[in-house]
Amino acid sequence: MSTQAIRSARIEARISPEMLTVVKRAAEIQGRSVSDFVVAAAQEAAQRTIEETAIIRLSVEDQRLMMDAVLNPPDPNEALHKAFEAHKRLVAESR
């Protein structure tokens, strides 16, 4: 497959002349075209954003609290009992 066939989508962005100077300089440093640099930077930022929504990071204290809640769950409260009964009714009605 040719490069033309692979790169068929196009995006446009307007940036300030100062930002373009910075992007051009960074592209030069990496030995890339401005277009390749921008595409790579956008891809890295997109991947990082997606990963950040898929991974939950907890502090050590939050990890301890989470494990304590899993290993020693509190007794069900009134709201949970009501939700369970409502769920049972919905399941029974759907059969």
C-alpha positions as MATLAB code, in Angstrom:
seq = 'MSTQAIRSARIEARISPEMLTVVKRAAEIQGRSVSDFVVAAAQEAAQRTIEETAIIRLSVEDQRLMMDAVLNPPDPNEALHKAFEAHKRLVAESR';
ca = [
       0.000    0.000    0.000;
       1.425    3.397   -0.906;
       1.913    6.259    1.534;
      -0.712    8.245   -0.384;
      -3.315    5.521    0.192;
      -2.457    5.250    3.909;
      -2.581    8.996    4.573;
      -5.907    9.901    3.052;
      -7.452   11.890    5.922;
      -6.616   15.530    6.458;
      -6.909   17.903    9.408;
      -6.311   21.622    9.595;
      -5.369   23.850   12.491;
      -4.613   27.515   12.874;
      -1.762   28.471   15.174;
       0.053   31.682   15.952;
       3.237   32.504   14.056;
       5.168   32.152   17.321;
       3.827   28.633   17.876;
       4.642   27.705   14.284;
       8.230   28.807   14.905;
       8.405   26.550   17.961;
       6.876   23.595   16.081;
       9.239   24.084   13.134;
      12.231   24.169   15.490;
      11.125   21.006   17.282;
      10.542   19.251   13.960;
      14.043   20.262   12.826;
      15.557   18.897   16.031;
      13.879   15.541   15.426;
      14.728   15.565   11.726;
      11.060   15.460   10.702;
       8.815   17.529    8.528;
       6.434   19.826   10.353;
       3.550   17.632    9.209;
       5.176   14.430   10.508;
       6.064   16.129   13.790;
       2.518   17.416   14.336;
       0.955   14.052   13.460;
       3.305   12.201   15.826;
       2.694   14.692   18.638;
      -1.074   14.485   18.161;
      -0.942   10.681   18.136;
       1.117   10.596   21.343;
      -1.246   13.042   23.067;
      -4.310   11.104   21.903;
      -2.883    7.785   23.103;
      -1.935    9.286   26.478;
      -5.441   10.741   26.873;
      -7.066    7.402   26.061;
      -4.776    5.546   28.468;
      -5.496    8.030   31.243;
      -9.203    7.278   31.012;
      -8.609    3.515   31.037;
      -6.224    3.421   33.994;
      -7.250    4.365   37.501;
      -4.328    5.537   39.597;
      -4.731    5.458   43.356;
      -2.481    6.733   46.086;
      -1.160    4.142   48.534;
      -3.751    5.286   51.074;
      -6.570    5.035   48.519;
      -5.363    1.539   47.571;
      -5.500    0.537   51.241;
      -9.003    1.958   51.630;
     -10.182    0.191   48.468;
      -8.824   -3.167   49.573;
     -10.310   -2.700   53.035;
     -13.721   -2.016   51.481;
     -13.422   -5.113   49.265;
     -12.212   -7.406   52.062;
     -14.494   -5.959   54.750;
     -17.591   -4.587   53.029;
     -20.066   -2.672   55.158;
     -23.464   -4.166   55.858;
     -26.080   -3.274   53.224;
     -27.987   -0.110   54.082;
     -31.653    0.629   53.416;
     -30.966    2.141   49.991;
     -29.101   -0.977   48.867;
     -31.931   -3.226   50.097;
     -34.442   -1.129   48.115;
     -32.255   -1.247   45.009;
     -31.933   -5.024   45.288;
     -35.708   -5.449   45.609;
     -36.300   -3.126   42.648;
     -33.812   -5.135   40.588;
     -35.522   -8.413   41.505;
     -38.892   -6.966   40.418;
     -37.490   -5.716   37.105;
     -35.870   -9.061   36.352;
     -39.043  -10.955   37.248;
     -41.186   -8.618   35.079;
     -38.869   -9.016   32.091;
     -39.279  -12.809   31.976;
];
